[in-house]
Amino acid sequence: MKKGYKIKGLDCANCATQLENAIQKIEGIESVSINFLTEKMIMEYNEENKQEIMDKVKKTIKKEEPDVKIEEI
């Protein structure tokens, strides 16, 4: 399943890359792309475990970039 999210509070493109790399390591994530300029994240993941994967994504974002907020679009 491919889904788009609004990412608010990223400080720089390097932060976006680091966050992208951390999210990519989560089991069930097939691909992730974060665009710093548009503040958008496109994620492809296994739909069967959506809630579990999203919980891990939010936890990873909180750990890597505490000020970043994520909203589904």
Secondary structure, 3 states (H helix, E strand, C coil): CEEEEEEECCCCHHHHHHHHHHHHCCCCEEEEEEECCCCEEEEEECHHHHHHHHHHHHHHHHHHCCCCEEEEC
